[in-house]
């Protein structure tokens, strides 16, 4: 089986390589920060230090001129960043769930223990895709939606 990693890296796998996947996603987040001029130390301290530069960058992209490869790259980049925020700020971790409809028989998700003490999972790729359906892209909204899905924060209307 071929397993695609963030930024298009691929490797032969019989099953999920959580450590490799997590490292690839984190490394991609670090590279995005560097590309946008955020010092390594600032990103290492808190991935939210990338948020203003990333939002500015995404807001200025000519989305109407994007080709499919551009969307794939942006999707991978935002997925990597979103997962890094959840992992580093919300004690989440990458997990693999069995999915017979997926090309490799599993999907990568991020899981965390919610405020209710239960384990919750969210698929960062799906969160980013939802953001693409509700333009303009708002990085803060994307993070908030994932945090609510993980149960690590509540909406103001929740009890």
Buried (B, 14 or more C-beta within 10 A) or exposed (E): EEBBBBBEEEEEBEEBBEEBBBBBBBBBBBBBBEEBEBEEEBBEEEBBBBBEBBBEBBEEEEBEEEEEEEEEEBBBBBBBBBBBBBBBBBEBBBBBEEEEEEEBEBBBBBBBBBEEEEEBBBBBBBBBBEBBEEEEBBBEBBBBBBBBBBBBBEEEEEE
